[in-house]
């Protein structure tokens, strides 16, 4: 467990031990995921698949590869118009 303070601008510094544990480097991005009375800090990987699980979804699990194919097909169709 590590502790950090919130600055007047609402910023926090992630303690070095946590950054090391999570493999975070300068300019990496993270998401804050509400989970009841807790907030989960997750690193953002370089693509949509890296966000998997960061947003609660009701219903069957989403197939992100299928979502990406659909988005690409929609963009291609829009470009052809």
C-alpha positions as CSV (number, residue, x, y, z in Angstrom):
1,X,0.0,0.0,0.0
2,X,1.2,3.5,-0.8
3,X,-0.2,6.9,-0.1
4,X,-0.3,10.1,-2.2
5,X,-1.7,13.6,-1.7
6,X,-4.0,15.5,-4.0
7,X,-2.6,18.9,-5.1
8,X,-4.6,22.1,-5.3
9,X,-5.1,21.3,-9.0
10,X,-6.5,17.8,-8.3
11,X,-3.3,16.1,-9.3
12,X,-1.6,13.1,-7.6
13,X,1.8,11.6,-8.1
14,X,1.7,7.8,-8.3
15,X,4.3,6.5,-5.9
16,X,7.5,5.0,-7.4
17,X,6.8,1.6,-5.9
18,X,3.3,1.5,-7.6
19,X,4.7,2.8,-10.9
20,X,7.3,0.1,-10.8
21,X,4.8,-2.6,-9.9
22,X,2.5,-1.5,-12.8
23,X,5.3,-1.0,-15.3
24,X,4.4,2.7,-15.8
25,X,6.8,5.1,-17.5
26,X,6.7,8.8,-18.2
27,X,3.8,9.7,-20.6
28,X,2.0,6.4,-20.1
29,X,-1.7,6.7,-19.7
30,X,-3.9,5.3,-17.0
31,X,-7.7,5.0,-16.5
32,X,-9.5,5.4,-13.2
33,X,-12.3,2.8,-13.0
34,X,-15.0,3.3,-10.3
35,X,-15.8,0.1,-8.4
36,X,-18.2,0.8,-5.6
37,X,-16.3,2.8,-3.0
38,X,-13.0,2.1,-4.6
39,X,-11.2,3.4,-7.7
40,X,-9.1,1.0,-9.7
41,X,-6.1,2.4,-11.6
42,X,-5.4,0.5,-14.8
43,X,-2.7,1.3,-17.4
44,X,-4.0,2.0,-20.9
45,X,-2.3,-0.1,-23.5
46,X,-1.8,1.3,-27.0
47,X,-5.2,0.3,-28.5
48,X,-8.8,-0.3,-27.9
49,X,-8.2,-3.9,-26.6
50,X,-6.0,-2.4,-23.9
51,X,-9.2,-0.8,-22.4
52,X,-11.0,-4.2,-22.1
53,X,-12.7,-4.4,-18.7
54,X,-12.3,-0.7,-17.9
55,X,-16.0,0.1,-18.4
56,X,-18.8,-2.0,-16.9
57,X,-21.1,-3.5,-19.5
58,X,-24.3,-5.3,-18.9
59,X,-25.1,-8.3,-21.1
60,X,-22.8,-10.7,-22.9
61,X,-19.1,-9.8,-23.2
62,X,-18.2,-7.7,-26.2
63,X,-16.0,-9.1,-28.9
64,X,-13.7,-6.1,-29.4
65,X,-12.1,-7.6,-32.5
66,X,-15.6,-7.7,-34.1
67,X,-16.3,-4.1,-32.9
68,X,-13.1,-2.9,-34.5
69,X,-13.9,-4.7,-37.8
70,X,-17.3,-3.1,-37.8
71,X,-15.9,0.3,-37.1
72,X,-13.3,-0.1,-39.9
73,X,-16.1,-1.3,-42.3
74,X,-18.2,1.7,-41.4
75,X,-15.3,4.1,-42.0
76,X,-14.6,2.5,-45.3
77,X,-18.3,2.8,-46.3
78,X,-18.4,6.5,-45.3
79,X,-15.1,7.2,-47.2
80,X,-16.6,5.6,-50.4
81,X,-19.7,7.8,-50.2
